[in-house]
Amino acid sequence: MKRRINIRKIMLMITDALIVALTTLLTNALISLYGILARVNVSDIAVKPVRIFIVIGLNVLFCFFTLFVSGAYSKMWRGLKKTDLVICGLAVILGILISSFVALLMEHPASKIFVLINCILTVLAIVGFRLAFRKTFIELVKVGERDSRERTLIVGAGNAARMIIQEVYNAESDENNPSRNILPVCLVDDDISKVNTKLMGVDVVGTTKDIPEICKRYNISLVIFAIPSCTEDERKRIMGYCSDSGCRIKTIPYLSQLLLDDDSPKILSQVKDINVEDLLGRAPITFDKTKIREFIEGKICMVTGGGGSIGSELVRQIAKYNPKRIIIVDIYENNAYDIQQELYLEYEDRLDLVTLIASVRDYKKMEQIFSEYRPQVVFHAAAHKHVPLMEVSPAEAVKNNIFGTWNMVTLAEFYHVEKFVMISTDKAVNPTNVMGATKRCCEMIVQYKSQSGSETDFVTTRFGNVLGSNGSVIPLFRRQIEAGKPVTVTHPDIIRYFMTIPEAVSLVLEAGAIAKGGEIFVLDMGDPVKITTLAENLIRMYGKVPYKDVEIKFTGLRPGEKLFEELLMDEEGLKKTDNKKIFIGNQIDIDPADLLSKLEALQEIAEENDNDRTVAKLAEIVDTFHHEVH
């Protein structure tokens, strides 16, 4: 590539020398012709034949010098701007003036009319050649390179698309710049006035609804979504068309997330592979960071299950708000080690971090931890969450989820923890599986503690499925696609609510910040998503065609699984909060004596590992639990 660029520079230099020589000869010829026709003394205005080669040599030498100094040979021709052409013209004029001055000193003067016409002709020829060169030779080179470049459709014909195309053009001189591998073939835009026009030489060939057909017609392999200012609904609609094309999809961030430098705005470096989150059709939910900072700053914070997907993100976000200390508690040492090392690498000695291997089921160990570290805020994320596995081992679900939570709330109250935040799930609403029923029971325990007059503020946060978390469908689908296996979906019509891990954790933190005690905080997660659609979109993100390149296999609902999840129980109303995406479910009155007696009986049965009786007793406590025998 470097050798090719050097050859191009040499060619341009030789061509410039020939242009300067020819325009000097042409100037002298035109002046001589004018003198003959006007019957004036030619020797007064034209250069004598014996001296013309000296003038040509001086013009070539000094024009080359001024062009070189001005940077004319360091510019990539395709990226030439108007200012570059103006600089070339001024450099030529300066070169000819210097040449004329030197010729005068050598006693080979040229007339003023000669110098003027020579400047005009040479500037026109030099600048004109560059424009012609850009439109002809470079386009021929492009044709030879097209096969190795990715044919790209850009969605949107606005400023973002303009900057992308300009970056692609400018990148051709940089062998290591990945942008040079992109070939903008065409654009689409829903502004009808832009259709059948050009943007920097690239055709606008249709609207967004035409994307699938256009991709086939123009043999497109990559679609870049370049409308950072569109609404959530528009983004969802257009992403659907992009997904239907079967092409790889990349997108630029929302306008509020774009980083633009006024001097040299760059967009392609911010273009990313489309995430499943982008296909959910809504922007990330924002939270009140000021309240969260006031809640966390200077506090000793404990996170149980701190190595898990939710727990580790809790730890990451808590660390940003300057806590006095973070205590990670997890039974699985590999996950705990990973998040510990990640935080050590990022914060070094600026974060007081304690990582402990312990189980919330071990009351004495947890009491030792509370006694030694005196946490002020506890986030309880430790739980068994895999629905099918808990159907097989209900006694273990009860021991870990219910009585692990009981241990935690008991110790939190005894050691005067300021706030206790439990992580729940939408599966706790009218549960049809053991895991959901145990989490509903945990909610009841937290509300019981809140209603008992405790100094500790006990609060529950409830949300749906978390994208990318351990055990979620997305990592499973990815593994299946990458292994060349069919993607397995339990039912064609199954739907779920989804949120991102950072959103889930931000909800937990803000809920803790605004909690007064006893609330069940529920996130408005938007429209539910059909799992089949999610699988199809993920397959298309890999550049494959669903049901053709990758089969989708429907395996039937698993034990304890239902077609849709609910976020609120029937007896719970909704109260608004300052965050329009967060609601509060009303507390449910609990009979303390009845709950405690049933929990005592449940613990005895679970310790005996009698699964059937465990499920039956759990159903007595959670009267909305509808469990089928499998």
TAJO-V500269 format. One record per run of one state. SS is the DSSP state (H for helix, E for strand, - for the rest). FROM is the first residue (numbers start at 1). TO is the last residue. If there is no record, write none. Layout:
BEGIN
ss-><SS:SS>
from-><FROM:FROM>
to-><TO:TO>
END
This chain:
BEGIN
ss-><-:H:-:H:-:H:-:H:-:H:-:H:-:H:-:E:-:H:-:H:E:-:H:-:E:-:E:-:H:-:E:-:H:-:E:-:H:-:H:-:E:-:H:-:H:-:E:-:H:-:E:-:H:-:E:-:H:-:E:-:H:-:H:-:E:-:H:-:H:-:E:-:E:-:H:-:E:-:E:-:E:H:-:E:-:E:H:-:E:-:E:-:E:-:E:-:E:-:H:-:H:->
from-><1:2:39:42:45:49:70:77:80:82:106:112:136:137:149:150:156:159:174:178:182:189:192:195:198:200:202:207:208:218:222:226:232:245:248:252:255:258:268:271:272:274:276:280:289:297:300:305:309:320:325:331:333:351:353:358:363:374:377:381:387:393:394:415:419:424:426:429:434:452:457:463:465:468:473:483:487:490:495:497:498:501:515:520:524:529:531:542:546:547:550:551:552:555:574:577:582:586:592:608:611:622>
to-><1:38:41:44:48:69:76:79:81:105:111:135:136:148:149:155:158:173:177:181:188:191:194:197:199:201:206:207:217:221:225:231:244:247:251:254:257:267:270:271:273:275:279:288:296:299:304:308:319:324:330:332:350:352:357:362:373:376:380:386:392:393:414:418:423:425:428:433:451:456:462:464:467:472:482:486:489:494:496:497:500:514:519:523:528:530:541:545:546:549:550:551:554:573:576:581:585:591:607:610:621:630>
END
